[in-house]
């Protein structure tokens, strides 16, 4: 294998060699432990060390790298203590995830490494977000992110490349093309000759590098990184290499022709480089043995230290307390200057005042800049805050949510507007698997608010009228806010932006221009987890949220003889169970009204909670009322039938008469 290494000092050559040899020796030891049943799983990167090491050494230590499960060399080259890595792999408390996740599914801010999740693609958009933060902060830094050839088939790959190209983000997209996605060969993965060609469609430059030649990897990536720091842009690199072992050890390699192993064995990145260094008298036999002896000692010591560590003792309180980053709510008191404004104006005011309050806050969404968004909520924001902070996005819901995660990793806040809440389904994966789980998994919060224009009664049909809060109430790690009044909307949105945890903020479209209320003109906050008692009474408890609160109010106005507690939940996660229980214990009858179709909705869980905690106080069964078990239709008479307005009135009167 030819090495063009004349420009490299002997110390650099030895460093490249040692940084490749170390993860190889660790892997060889881990494979022994795996066969002995002392570790449970292993994803081998044997034969691919030159890529991990070369890329890592080419970047500066304060530049982020987002590796995958075959990039041990990234972690070792960044000097992560081996005993901590082994504890991570063994599920010990001193690992990076406290036994909550395995392999390389973690990150380390101290080492500027952000680990993967099993869905592969989302980390590409996260890299975009980190690079965007650096660009906005005027930091000339490069972000490198890894994927395999199989991962390039995912939509997240294409969305991330598109966003990086449109925004000219300083990202190096590294494709490790090792021939197989688990067992599927490349000719069944894609139809182009080289994956580097995919950059053409995104207006990006691309390179093909021999992934087994450590000098080429290090030298070329270093030059590319230096160029990107001076001229911000994304670059795609395809590293040609081969996986010498199975996808994981248990999967074997029977699907790979032996001839491929024989061919690639002659291209081993460490053996060839070792021979080259010896031929140049850079690496003597004594030095080689000295290095291997030192590494062997370090590895054995680290294994012994990790294996001596006790198994994790489960603690419910510790587990529950780590789902969210701690947030100390700071109340900002309202003043005496009130204006009568619409729901939509309250949202706009809150966003604007939060943008003024947080200079690290970025807003992203389709058409939110000059156009002002589909509902004109951000009209005029560009003139005040500029296009760096008010960012039109391509139609890439998944990548934009991933960008928001990257911004949070780099210390920034973001508000992402879904043009319609229905479209969150195109970005569902990063919401429930990145934003929701990252703090629990390895302590990285997601300082992200996703605005969700939602709801029916507007004749918009099944793709623009859903109220899909139930999708997210189920997922630990997310907070869900759903106001019904302008006053609540403004204060709760301010709190959502202050909160360092991911918040789904639902805004009912039918309320935007129909509901008006006196609202403080200045900035203020309202706490999460505190319901509002809109009406007070003795006969029955009505529990609702969003537009349904107004439907309940209309019914009570029609039947003024009904004495009811009407509870507006305001936030669904966290849920104010105390307010619910106190009211139910007082009235002894309860009806829960939601706009969502009934089965699997929040009304079901609230009903179950009441039955578990207030059963002895009930004088009647808990009643739930919701929309029909169909998608929401377009035509008005069908939509009226779908929504539960009339059914609520009938059910309320029947329950009172029970």
FIPALUM-683808 format. One record per residue (C-alpha): residue in one letter; x, y, z. Coordinates in Angstrom, 3 decimals. Layout:
FIPALUM-683808
  res         x         y         z
    a         X         Y         Z
...
This chain:
FIPALUM-683808
  res         x         y         z
    x     0.000     0.000     0.000
    x     1.592     3.304    -1.058
    x     1.959     5.996     1.599
    x     2.672     9.615     0.682
    x     4.097    10.496     4.081
    x     7.097    12.654     3.268
    x     5.447    15.737     4.779
    x     4.753    14.010     8.109
    x     7.165    14.061    11.034
    x     8.225    10.755    12.594
    x     6.302    11.654    15.747
    x     3.132    12.103    13.684
    x     3.623     8.742    12.030
    x     4.104     6.991    15.362
    x     1.038     8.752    16.752
    x    -1.045     7.517    13.817
    x     0.244     3.996    14.360
    x    -0.350     3.980    18.115
    x    -3.839     5.441    17.773
    x    -4.791     2.648    15.368
    x    -3.105    -0.141    17.290
    x    -4.711     0.738    20.616
    x    -8.382     0.219    19.564
    x    -7.365    -2.915    17.626
    x    -5.842    -4.427    20.747
    x    -8.864    -3.407    22.811
    x   -11.161    -5.091    20.302
    x    -9.120    -8.278    20.251
    x    -9.401    -8.428    24.036
    x   -13.116    -7.677    23.953
    x   -13.676   -10.538    21.509
    x   -12.012   -12.887    23.969
    x   -14.223   -11.593    26.779
    x   -17.259   -12.000    24.536
    x   -16.440   -15.652    23.898
    x   -15.986   -16.094    27.647
    x   -19.442   -14.640    28.253
    x   -18.038   -11.675    30.198
    x   -19.503    -9.061    27.838
    x   -22.851    -9.318    26.121
    x   -22.406    -7.745    22.693
    x   -19.768    -6.319    20.404
    x   -19.761    -4.413    17.115
    x   -16.348    -4.841    15.577
    x   -14.472    -2.164    13.671
    x   -11.461    -4.348    12.936
    x   -10.094    -3.339     9.564
    x   -11.625     0.155     9.675
    x    -9.406     1.805    12.297
    x    -7.709     4.151     9.841
    x   -10.944     6.050     9.231
    x   -11.830     6.675    12.877
    x    -8.286     7.587    13.839
    x    -7.459     9.606    10.746
    x   -10.591    11.736    10.932
    x   -10.247    12.324    14.675
    x    -6.604    13.321    14.440
    x    -7.371    15.622    11.505
    x    -9.856    17.619    13.575
    x    -9.133    19.919    16.475
    x    -9.916    18.725    19.984
    x   -12.733    21.274    20.412
    x   -14.540    20.152    17.245
    x   -17.431    17.737    17.567
    x   -17.414    14.225    16.137
    x   -20.542    12.085    15.853
    x   -19.383     8.468    15.487
    x   -21.156     5.138    15.189
    x   -20.811     1.739    16.840
    x   -17.770     0.746    14.772
    x   -15.706     3.835    15.606
    x   -13.885     2.863    18.781
    x   -10.863     4.729    17.448
    x   -12.713     8.033    17.778
    x   -13.235     7.468    21.492
    x    -9.726     6.233    22.225
    x    -8.025     8.924    20.142
    x    -9.976    11.538    22.098
    x    -8.466     9.940    25.249
    x   -11.656     8.739    26.917
    x   -10.527     6.603    29.881
    x   -10.691     2.950    28.886
    x   -12.011     1.777    32.249
    x   -14.982     4.107    31.788
    x   -15.587     2.754    28.293
    x   -15.498    -0.820    29.550
    x   -17.863     0.071    32.387
    x   -20.163     1.566    29.760
    x   -20.099    -1.652    27.741
    x   -20.724    -3.695    30.889
    x   -23.610    -1.538    32.110
    x   -21.854    -0.276    35.233
    x   -22.674     2.935    37.094
    x   -19.406     4.647    36.155
    x   -20.208     4.257    32.466
    x   -21.634     7.140    30.509
    x   -25.260     5.979    30.627
    x   -25.473     4.480    34.143
    x   -26.452     1.146    32.626
    x   -29.354     2.634    30.650
    x   -27.903     2.107    27.188
    x   -25.139     0.049    25.694
    x   -22.353     0.146    23.140
    x   -21.563     3.645    21.867
    x   -25.046     5.059    22.394
    x   -23.770     7.965    24.458
    x   -21.915    11.222    24.220
    x   -19.305    13.112    26.178
    x   -19.306    16.876    26.088
    x   -15.862    16.857    27.715
    x   -14.490    15.023    24.676
    x   -16.775    16.680    22.095
    x   -18.194    13.298    21.064
    x   -21.913    12.785    20.416
    x   -22.907     9.159    20.139
    x   -25.399     7.477    17.894
    x   -28.817     5.945    18.353
    x   -29.781     2.710    16.635
    x   -31.870     4.554    14.053
    x   -28.567     5.757    12.523
    x   -29.789     8.629    10.362
    x   -30.797    11.221    12.991
    x   -27.220    11.960    14.020
    x   -26.575    13.484    10.595
    x   -29.108    16.236    11.240
    x   -27.728    16.705    14.755
    x   -24.335    17.410    13.194
    x   -26.022    20.065    11.061
    x   -27.389    21.714    14.189
    x   -24.011    21.758    15.935
    x   -22.426    23.240    12.819
    x   -25.213    25.818    12.572
    x   -24.561    26.895    16.159
    x   -20.855    27.301    15.440
    x   -21.596    29.295    12.323
    x   -23.971    31.608    14.197
    x   -21.424    31.969    16.996
    x   -18.723    32.911    14.455
    x   -16.588    29.952    15.498
    x   -14.542    28.513    12.671
    x   -15.079    24.912    13.622
    x   -15.806    21.765    11.651
    x   -18.211    19.033    12.700
    x   -17.646    15.474    11.462
    x   -20.399    12.867    11.418
    x   -20.222     9.182    10.477
    x   -22.652     6.870     8.741
    x   -22.399     3.566     6.924
    x   -23.283     2.875     3.327
    x   -26.583     1.369     4.457
    x   -27.498     4.500     6.391
    x   -27.297     6.582     3.222
    x   -30.583     5.033     2.133
    x   -32.424     6.662     5.032
    x   -34.395     9.826     4.481
    x   -32.510    11.505     7.320
    x   -29.299    11.246     5.277
    x   -30.795    13.115     2.349
    x   -32.544    15.683     4.521
    x   -29.335    16.390     6.432
    x   -27.304    16.841     3.265
    x   -29.948    19.105     1.795
    x   -30.135    21.341     4.872
    x   -26.347    21.484     5.209
    x   -26.037    22.492     1.580
    x   -28.802    25.111     1.667
    x   -27.385    26.676     4.827
    x   -23.731    26.079     3.846
    x   -22.884    24.420     7.147
    x   -19.318    23.363     8.027
    x   -19.961    19.622     8.207
    x   -17.917    16.670     6.971
    x   -20.235    13.757     6.201
    x   -18.166    10.573     6.485
    x   -19.514     7.433     4.804
    x   -17.751     4.238     5.839
    x   -18.520     2.034     2.868
    x   -17.556    -1.392     4.147
    x   -19.575    -3.381     1.643
    x   -22.449    -4.644     3.783
    x   -25.367    -3.291     5.800
    x   -25.569    -6.180     8.239
    x   -25.836    -8.870     5.516
    x   -27.157    -6.837     2.586
    x   -24.430    -6.120     0.020
    x   -24.014    -2.718    -1.573
    x   -25.547    -3.788    -4.893
    x   -28.817    -4.279    -2.999
    x   -28.414    -1.014    -1.079
    x   -27.978     1.534    -3.870
    x   -27.663     1.703    -7.649
    x   -25.036     4.405    -8.171
    x   -21.381     3.507    -8.724
    x   -20.060     5.541    -5.813
    x   -21.931     7.016    -2.881
    x   -19.828    10.140    -3.265
    x   -21.884    10.839    -6.388
    x   -24.894    11.570    -4.190
    x   -23.324    14.897    -3.279
    x   -23.892    16.146    -6.819
    x   -27.629    16.424    -6.268
    x   -27.059    18.672    -3.273
    x   -24.484    20.954    -4.861
    x   -21.800    19.601    -2.558
    x   -18.230    18.646    -3.280
    x   -17.280    15.079    -2.501
    x   -14.216    12.871    -2.264
    x   -13.398     9.174    -2.317
    x   -10.584     8.154     0.028
    x    -8.967     4.788     0.608
    x   -10.295     4.123     4.091
    x    -7.507     1.646     4.873
    x    -4.694     4.118     4.183
    x    -4.169     6.054     7.398
    x    -1.905     8.641     5.783
    x    -4.402     9.433     3.047
    x    -7.276     9.654     5.521
    x    -5.410    11.919     7.923
    x    -3.781    14.134     5.300
    x    -6.794    14.630     3.058
    x    -9.330    15.119     5.849
    x    -6.989    17.581     7.559
    x    -6.735    19.631     4.375
    x   -10.502    19.493     3.820
    x   -11.188    20.557     7.414
    x    -8.782    23.492     7.161
    x   -10.489    24.592     3.957
    x   -13.972    24.322     5.496
    x   -12.941    26.447     8.486
    x   -12.013    29.233     6.096
    x   -14.900    28.727     3.678
    x   -17.935    27.269     5.451
    x   -19.594    24.515     3.449
    x   -20.484    20.825     3.746
    x   -18.339    18.094     2.201
    x   -19.170    14.423     1.619
    x   -16.407    11.835     1.889
    x   -16.805     8.189     0.965
    x   -14.216     5.979     2.626
    x   -13.758     2.664     0.850
    x   -13.074    -0.072     3.382
    x   -14.229    -3.516     4.495
    x   -15.720    -5.070     7.602
    x   -13.548    -8.019     8.609
    x   -16.077    -9.388    11.077
    x   -19.882    -9.613    11.254
    x   -22.261    -6.756    11.805
    x   -22.075    -7.946    15.380
    x   -20.295   -11.053    16.546
    x   -23.433   -13.175    16.831
    x   -24.420   -12.522    13.200
    x   -21.334   -14.226    11.757
    x   -19.967   -13.703     8.225
    x   -21.340   -16.661     6.257
    x   -22.945   -14.301     3.750
    x   -19.558   -12.856     2.698
    x   -17.480   -14.666     0.026
    x   -14.134   -15.897     1.356
    x   -12.388   -14.252    -1.580
    x   -13.318   -10.838    -0.201
    x   -11.741   -11.645     3.138
    x    -8.568   -12.814     1.425
    x    -8.388    -9.651    -0.673
    x    -9.017    -7.224     2.155
    x    -6.737    -9.069     4.565
    x    -3.852    -7.880     2.400
    x    -5.116    -4.316     2.876
    x    -5.177    -4.367     6.671
    x    -4.569    -0.750     7.747
    x    -2.384    -1.590    10.744
    x    -0.280    -4.412     9.286
    x     0.537    -2.414     6.179
    x     1.343     0.779     8.030
    x     3.469    -1.123    10.509
    x     5.507    -2.620     7.656
    x     5.841     0.811     6.067
    x     7.130     2.366     9.300
    x     9.596    -0.469     9.761
    x    10.837    -0.088     6.189
    x    11.463     3.618     6.869
    x    13.214     2.823    10.167
    x    10.595     4.834    12.017
    x     9.349     1.830    13.998
    x    11.895    -0.598    15.385
    x    11.007    -4.060    16.645
    x    11.873    -2.982    20.176
    x     9.631     0.096    19.980
    x     6.785    -1.951    18.540
    x     7.026    -4.488    21.371
    x     7.296    -1.693    23.914
    x     4.116    -0.056    22.587
    x     2.197    -3.337    22.559
    x     3.361    -4.213    26.064
    x     2.270    -0.818    27.360
    x    -1.135    -1.094    25.692
    x    -1.628    -4.621    26.943
    x    -0.949    -3.472    30.487
    x    -3.355    -0.520    30.183
    x    -6.087    -2.745    28.756
    x    -5.731    -5.437    31.408
    x    -5.705    -2.852    34.196
    x    -8.804    -1.143    32.820
    x   -10.653    -4.449    32.503
    x    -9.748    -5.413    36.049
    x   -10.867    -2.026    37.389
    x   -14.179    -2.169    35.550
    x   -14.912    -5.786    36.468
    x   -14.294    -5.020    40.146
    x   -17.034    -2.413    40.056
    x   -20.272    -3.562    41.650
    x   -23.398    -4.075    39.617
    x   -25.861    -1.219    39.565
    x   -28.319    -1.150    42.447
    x   -31.662    -0.016    40.985
    x   -33.126     3.173    42.419
    x   -36.583     4.303    41.300
    x   -36.015     7.854    42.466
    x   -32.734     8.134    40.578
    x   -34.300     6.758    37.417
    x   -37.287     9.077    37.588
    x   -35.213    12.128    38.466
    x   -32.979    11.673    35.420
    x   -35.759    11.648    32.817
    x   -35.706    15.450    32.660
    x   -33.012    18.003    33.271
    x   -33.803    19.831    36.477
    x   -35.633    23.065    35.783
    x   -36.128    25.654    38.495
    x   -39.165    27.587    37.402
    x   -38.745    31.338    37.827
    x   -41.978    33.233    38.107
    x   -42.154    36.516    36.273
    x   -45.078    38.479    37.712
    x   -47.541    40.154    35.388
    x   -47.942    43.922    35.448
    x   -51.092    46.034    35.467
    x   -51.034    46.954    31.777
    x   -53.431    44.611    30.011
    x   -54.544    44.552    26.403
    x   -57.420    42.617    24.894
    x   -55.743    40.357    22.317
    x   -56.485    37.200    20.384
    x   -54.991    33.781    21.044
    x   -52.772    34.119    17.979
    x   -51.480    37.518    19.140
    x   -50.590    36.048    22.540
    x   -48.448    33.395    20.850
    x   -46.744    36.003    18.685
    x   -46.074    38.335    21.625
    x   -44.606    35.530    23.699
    x   -42.290    34.457    20.896
    x   -41.125    38.005    20.246
    x   -40.482    38.775    23.903
    x   -38.621    35.479    24.342
    x   -36.465    36.280    21.314
    x   -35.613    39.598    22.953
    x   -34.886    37.910    26.266
    x   -32.736    35.023    24.926
    x   -30.104    36.094    22.408
    x   -29.208    32.422    21.845
    x   -32.761    31.521    20.741
    x   -33.260    30.416    17.125
    x   -36.592    29.911    15.368
    x   -36.924    27.439    12.501
    x   -39.843    26.426    10.311
    x   -41.328    26.406     6.853
    x   -42.168    29.915     5.577
    x   -41.713    31.571     8.990
    x   -39.376    34.341     7.803
    x   -40.578    37.007     5.352
    x   -43.932    35.269     4.870
    x   -44.526    35.119     8.608
    x   -45.590    31.484     8.744
    x   -48.777    29.819     7.567
    x   -50.748    31.703    10.241
    x   -48.662    34.934    10.157
    x   -47.558    34.494    13.761
    x   -43.949    35.487    12.982
    x   -44.792    38.295    10.565
    x   -42.223    41.079    10.990
    x   -39.800    38.951    13.025
    x   -37.161    38.936    10.275
    x   -36.984    42.720    10.280
    x   -36.351    42.726    14.038
    x   -34.180    39.643    14.518
    x   -32.672    38.858    11.105
    x   -32.636    35.708     8.997
    x   -29.906    34.034    11.026
    x   -32.334    33.726    13.941
    x   -35.629    33.454    12.022
    x   -34.860    30.654     9.614
    x   -36.960    29.393     6.743
    x   -36.381    25.670     6.390
    x   -36.698    23.162     3.580
    x   -39.551    20.684     3.976
    x   -37.364    18.461     6.150
    x   -39.225    17.991     9.441
    x   -36.934    15.239    10.634
    x   -33.695    17.071     9.871
    x   -34.922    20.344    11.351
    x   -35.848    18.698    14.651
    x   -32.426    17.039    14.601
    x   -30.886    20.455    13.928
    x   -32.671    21.705    17.022
    x   -31.055    18.902    19.031
    x   -27.667    19.898    17.652
    x   -28.241    23.520    18.599
    x   -29.006    22.417    22.151
    x   -25.828    20.342    22.295
    x   -23.890    23.460    21.307
    x   -25.586    25.558    24.003
    x   -28.398    27.242    22.081
    x   -32.190    27.263    22.339
    x   -34.632    26.717    19.503
    x   -38.306    26.908    18.663
    x   -39.387    24.743    15.736
    x   -42.713    25.475    14.095
    x   -44.538    22.610    12.497
    x   -46.540    24.285     9.757
    x   -49.345    22.012    10.920
    x   -49.080    19.709    13.920
    x   -50.045    16.821    11.655
    x   -46.688    17.083     9.901
    x   -44.810    16.075    13.045
    x   -45.238    12.495    11.850
    x   -42.469    13.189     9.315
    x   -40.178    14.032    12.237
    x   -41.528    11.592    14.799
    x   -38.340     9.582    15.230
    x   -36.062    12.379    16.474
    x   -38.777    13.641    18.826
    x   -39.371    10.362    20.643
    x   -35.912     8.790    20.310
    x   -33.512    11.749    20.472
    x   -35.161    14.665    22.227
    x   -37.096    12.568    24.722
    x   -34.407    10.065    25.682
    x   -31.095    11.922    25.561
    x   -31.076    13.332    29.075
    x   -32.088    10.023    30.605
    x   -29.536     8.138    28.525
    x   -26.440    10.282    28.993
    x   -27.358    13.586    30.580
    x   -27.681    15.704    27.432
    x   -30.773    17.883    27.490
    x   -32.737    18.955    24.436
    x   -33.560    22.643    24.841
    x   -36.227    22.551    22.148
    x   -39.820    23.763    21.826
    x   -41.910    22.375    18.970
    x   -44.955    24.477    18.169
    x   -47.923    22.415    16.997
    x   -50.790    24.253    15.243
    x   -53.481    21.615    15.612
    x   -57.124    20.731    15.899
    x   -60.375    20.514    14.020
    x   -63.600    22.491    13.688
    x   -61.973    24.374    10.806
    x   -62.929    22.147     7.862
    x   -59.324    21.243     7.040
    x   -59.608    17.459     6.755
    x   -57.512    14.511     7.919
    x   -54.047    15.989     7.266
    x   -54.492    19.462     8.761
    x   -56.909    18.934    11.656
    x   -55.497    16.262    13.937
    x   -54.913    16.785    17.605
    x   -52.193    14.242    18.239
    x   -51.065    15.019    21.781
    x   -51.599    11.366    22.762
    x   -48.637    10.375    20.594
    x   -46.337    12.272    22.935
    x   -47.954    11.952    26.361
    x   -46.865     8.317    26.196
    x   -43.183     9.159    25.795
    x   -41.211     9.854    29.005
    x   -38.871    12.811    28.592
    x   -41.280    15.084    26.720
    x   -43.396    17.857    28.192
    x   -46.781    18.546    26.594
    x   -48.541    21.905    26.864
    x   -52.031    22.619    25.477
    x   -53.503    26.019    26.461
    x   -57.090    27.124    25.850
    x   -56.851    30.881    26.505
    x   -54.606    33.729    25.317
    x   -53.402    34.522    28.851
    x   -52.286    30.941    29.409
    x   -50.799    30.608    25.935
    x   -48.502    33.592    26.356
    x   -47.245    32.706    29.838
    x   -46.881    28.971    29.218
    x   -44.986    29.489    25.946
    x   -42.511    31.725    27.755
    x   -41.989    28.983    30.332
    x   -41.631    26.355    27.607
    x   -38.804    28.349    26.047
    x   -37.114    28.815    29.434
    x   -37.383    25.099    30.220
    x   -34.249    23.211    29.080
    x   -36.317    20.100    28.286
    x   -38.170    19.276    25.045
    x   -41.686    20.724    24.990
    x   -44.515    19.990    22.546
    x   -46.614    23.166    22.538
    x   -50.077    22.634    21.054
    x   -51.917    25.650    19.600
    x   -55.487    25.037    18.492
    x   -56.047    26.707    15.133
    x   -59.761    27.261    15.747
    x   -58.841    29.424    18.753
    x   -56.276    31.579    16.951
    x   -58.670    34.323    15.836
    x   -61.879    33.472    17.711
    x   -60.826    33.761    21.358
    x   -59.876    37.110    22.885
    x   -58.844    37.981    26.427
    x   -57.141    40.644    28.516
    x   -53.455    39.732    28.569
    x   -50.492    41.557    30.181
    x   -48.509    43.408    27.552
    x   -45.157    42.639    29.178
    x   -43.287    39.344    29.450
    x   -44.494    36.897    32.117
    x   -44.398    33.170    32.873
    x   -46.822    30.555    34.137
    x   -45.853    27.253    35.807
    x   -46.225    23.841    34.220
    x   -48.320    21.234    36.019
    x   -50.893    23.672    37.389
    x   -54.420    23.359    36.059
    x   -56.868    26.249    35.957
    x   -60.353    25.989    37.459
    x   -62.352    27.979    34.919
    x   -65.720    27.486    36.660
    x   -66.443    26.355    40.208
    x   -69.370    24.214    41.271
    x   -70.572    21.377    43.445
    x   -72.456    18.880    41.283
    x   -69.905    17.557    38.801
    x   -66.295    17.865    37.660
    x   -65.588    18.532    33.992
    x   -61.986    17.976    32.901
    x   -60.775    19.231    29.539
    x   -58.103    21.162    27.632
    x   -57.664    23.101    24.407
    x   -60.723    23.988    22.321
    x   -62.781    21.440    24.245
    x   -62.735    23.775    27.252
    x   -64.723    26.291    25.231
    x   -67.177    23.623    24.099
    x   -67.721    22.763    27.748
    x   -68.207    26.445    28.595
    x   -70.789    26.793    25.835
    x   -72.698    23.817    27.232
    x   -72.627    25.235    30.757
    x   -73.832    28.602    29.477
    x   -76.732    26.779    27.835
    x   -77.542    24.931    31.088
    x   -76.962    27.562    33.726
    x   -78.551    25.429    36.423
    x   -75.567    23.042    36.318
    x   -73.086    23.689    39.131
    x   -69.777    22.346    37.832
    x   -66.053    22.522    38.412
    x   -64.559    23.043    34.959
    x   -60.858    22.173    35.032
    x   -58.659    23.347    32.173
    x   -55.588    21.124    32.423
    x   -53.329    23.541    30.481
    x   -50.404    21.068    30.614
    x   -50.794    17.350    29.976
    x   -47.239    16.461    30.961
    x   -46.758    17.307    33.772
    x   -50.372    16.698    34.809
    x   -51.990    18.407    37.788
    x   -53.439    15.324    39.466
    x   -53.909    17.190    42.740
    x   -56.418    19.588    41.191
    x   -58.237    16.658    39.585
    x   -58.457    14.589    42.773
    x   -59.519    17.544    44.945
    x   -62.381    18.380    42.604
    x   -63.545    14.786    42.185
    x   -63.577    14.277    45.947
    x   -65.770    17.373    46.230
    x   -68.288    16.667    43.450
    x   -68.242    12.835    43.301
    x   -69.034    12.842    39.578
    x   -66.600    13.431    36.736
    x   -66.718    13.709    32.957
    x   -63.628    14.090    30.790
    x   -63.886    15.812    27.414
    x   -61.193    15.626    24.756
    x   -61.191    16.505    21.065
    x   -59.004    13.528    20.166
    x   -60.680    10.251    19.289
    x   -61.398     8.406    22.487
    x   -59.383     5.190    22.524
    x   -55.819     5.667    23.755
    x   -56.288     9.341    24.557
    x   -55.409    11.216    27.720
    x   -59.006    10.923    28.974
    x   -58.450     7.198    29.388
    x   -55.428     7.676    31.636
    x   -57.098    10.384    33.679
    x   -60.098     8.096    34.121
    x   -57.824     5.283    35.291
    x   -56.059     7.593    37.750
    x   -59.375     8.723    39.210
    x   -60.555     5.141    39.582
    x   -57.315     4.192    41.353
    x   -57.150     7.198    43.689
    x   -60.715     8.430    44.161
    x   -62.925     5.366    43.721
    x   -64.504     5.583    47.162
    x   -65.588     9.186    46.498
    x   -67.419     8.446    43.238
    x   -71.211     8.368    42.977
    x   -71.173     7.372    39.300
    x   -68.849     5.821    36.737
    x   -66.226     8.128    35.234
    x   -67.444     9.254    31.814
    x   -65.170     9.940    28.850
    x   -66.279    11.829    25.759
    x   -64.203    12.204    22.610
    x   -64.364    12.229    18.846
    x   -65.327     9.276    16.673
    x   -62.890     6.446    16.054
    x   -62.234     7.644    12.506
    x   -59.770    10.035    10.903
    x   -61.116    13.572    11.033
    x   -63.169    14.330     7.873
    x   -63.272    17.510     5.776
    x   -66.935    18.224     4.952
    x   -68.545    20.306     7.679
    x   -71.495    18.053     8.439
    x   -69.165    15.045     8.709
    x   -66.751    17.006    10.894
    x   -69.618    18.089    13.154
    x   -70.587    14.454    13.552
    x   -66.969    13.516    14.252
    x   -66.395    16.121    16.977
    x   -67.897    15.442    20.431
    x   -69.727    18.726    21.062
    x   -73.289    17.377    20.957
    x   -72.328    14.046    22.502
    x   -70.762    15.896    25.429
    x   -74.003    17.697    26.267
    x   -75.969    14.423    26.167
    x   -73.379    12.597    28.288
    x   -73.170    15.443    30.823
    x   -76.924    15.501    31.400
    x   -77.078    11.716    31.631
    x   -74.271    11.617    34.192
    x   -75.895    14.300    36.311
    x   -79.097    12.238    36.308
    x   -77.299     8.994    37.234
